[in-house]
């Protein structure tokens, strides 16, 4: 999370666009920036089970990060004409990638009414504009603006769903919590295959978007690293 924040800082400072693709070790529960996690999840139970937990710099609701592909795009807002344009374009890019993997993805329509942060886990509901495969949400995304730049990152569920969240609190997961791309396609989709498809789609749509380019040259500020490691930040509300 500190590295994603550093990429956002660079996007604001230098106008650089970066697409980062990564996975989580260990597997981890992430909480949205303003999510009232203490009201929804049993912290003592989570810690007793040894489940790694972090609070994201972006908004949204809880996500269980296991066998998935996580992406992050940090860029100037002007590149995509604003947050809404960025959200749509990035999901269209991911739809391109999923098609290469054999999955026909569609953009979710806006919900009949807005949901609140207390309404459940990220994959429990659709806010509109996310990617659905066979009517199931398998990509969840969140955004953050900072000055003239934005960060959007999210998860493409490859081999694990979100059913663990139902064990950790009243997550009210109603949208096929066990669903993932491998299950829908009836074959195993590995991280490397998915990352190759996303990188290729980015090159087709954006030219050369420096996919993972120069990420290793970005060093998160020590204060940011400490922030995301600090339980007082993770469980601040």
N, C-alpha and C positions, 0 to 999 in steps of 0.2 A: 504494500500500500504506500509506503514511503517512496518507492521508486516511481509509482504512478503519479504521486504528487510532484516529484521532481521533474517528470516529463511535462506535467502541466505548467510548472514554473518556467521551464525552458520555452514552451510554446508561447507563453505570455511575453517572455523576455526577448525571444529571438524570432518568433513567428515560424517556428519549426513544426512540421507535422510528423508524428511518429505513430506507427501501428506496432504495438507490442503484443506478442502471443506467449502465454506461459501456462504453467500448471502449479498446483499447490503441494508443498511437502513441509510438514504433514498436512493431511486433509484438515479442513478448517471451516468453522462457522463464522461467516461475516455478517455484521449488523449494519444497517443503514445509518448514515450520519446522525439523523434525528429520530431514529426509531426508539420507542419507549420499551427497550428490551427488558428492563427490570420488572415491568408489568406483565410481560408475555412469556419470559423464560425463567427457569429455575437455575440461577447462577451456581448455587452450591451443587446441584445435581450435575450440571455440565462440567464443572471443575473436578468433581469426584470421578467422573468417567474419563478424565484426561483429554477432553475435547479442546483443541486449540480454538481460540476465539479472537477476533479482531473487529474493530469498528472501521468501516470504510470512510474515505473522505467524501464519497458521493452519497446521495440520498437513497430512498427505496427501503426495502424490507429484507429480512434475513434470507441468506442463501447458504446452503451446504455445498462446499467446494470439495469434490472428490475426483472421480475420473471424468474430467471435463476438459474443455479447452476454454481458457479465459483470455479475453482480448482487452486491450486498452488502446484508445485513440486519444491522443492529445494534439490539439491543433488550434489555430486562430479561428474564432467564430466566423470571420468573414469568408473562410474557405468554403463553408457549406451554407452560407446565408443565414446563420443563426442556429439556435439549439434544435428547433423543430426540423429544420432541413438536415442537420447533422444526424439526428435520430433516424430519420427516414433513409438517408443515403447509406449509413452504416448498416442498417438492417437489410437494405437491398443488396449490399455487398455480401452480407452473410447468406442471404437467400441464394445468390449466385453460387457461393461455395457449397451450400447444402445440395443444390441441384447437381453439382459435379460429383457429390458423394452418393447420389441416387435418391435424394429426398426432395419432393416438391414442397416448397415453403410458401406461405402466404402471410401478408401483413394483417394483424388482428385489427378488426374495426374498433372504433371508440366504444367504451362501455356505455350502457344506458344511464348510469350515474357514477360519479367519482367515488373511489374507495379511499379510506383513511389509512394512515400508517398502522393503526391498531387492528386492521382487518385481516391480517394473516401474513403468511410468508410470501416472498417475491413471486414464486411460481404458482401460488394459489389462485391468482386472478390476473387478468390482462387489463392494462391501462390504455390499450390501444396502440397500434403501430409495432408491437412486438412480432416475432416470427412464430408462426404456428405450423406444425407438420402433422398432417392427419388430424387437424383440429386441436392439437395439444401444444401447449407452450413449452418449448425446449430451449429457448434463448431468453435470458433475463438481463436487462441492462439498466444502468443508472448513470446520471450525469452530474457534473458540477461546473459552474462557471466561475472564472476568476479573471477579473478585468476584461481584457480583449480575447481571452482564450477559454477553452472548455476541455474537460476530461469526460470521456464516456468509456466505461468498462462494463463487461458483462460476461456471462457464462453460457457456453454451449454444452448442454448435457450430453455426454458421449456414451458412458457406460453405467452411470449411476443417476438415480432420480433424487427426489427431495423428501423421501419418506421418513428420514431420520428426524426431521423437524417436528413431525407429529409426536415423536417420543419425548421431545425436549420441552414442549409447552403446548398451549392451546392454539396451534398454528392454523387450524381450520383449512388445511390443504385439501382443496376440492378438485383441482385440475390434475388428475392422474399423477399423484406424487411419485410413483415409481417409474414414470415414463422417461425414456431417454432415446437418443438416436439409434443406438445399436438395437434396442428392442423393437423400435418401429421398423427398421430396415431388415431385421432378422439376420444380422451379421455384425461382427465386432468392428467398430470404427475406432481405430487407435488415434492417439493424440497427434502423432506425426502425419498421418494421412489427412486429418482435419486441418492441421496447421498449413500443410502444403496447399490444400484447396483454398483456404482463406487468403494466403499470400498470393496465389495465382489470381484470385478474383480481385484483390486490391490492385495488382499490377494492371489487369485489364481495365478497371474502372478509373484508376487514379494515375496511371503511368507507373512511376517508380516511387511508391509512398514511403521509402526507407522502412520497410517491414523489419522490425527489430533492429533497424540500422542505428548505429551509434548509441544504442541503449546502454552498452557497457561503458560508454564514455560519460554517462550521467551518474553522479554520486549523490544519493539523498543526503540532505543536511542532517547532521547528528540529532538536532532537536526534533526533526520529523520522525526519525527512527525511534527515538525515545517516546514520542507521542503515541505512535501506533503500538508500541510494546507495553505501554502503561495501562494497567487495569482500570485506573481512574478515568481514562478516556474511553476504554472499551465499555465499561459499565457505568458511564456517567449519568445515564437515565434509563 
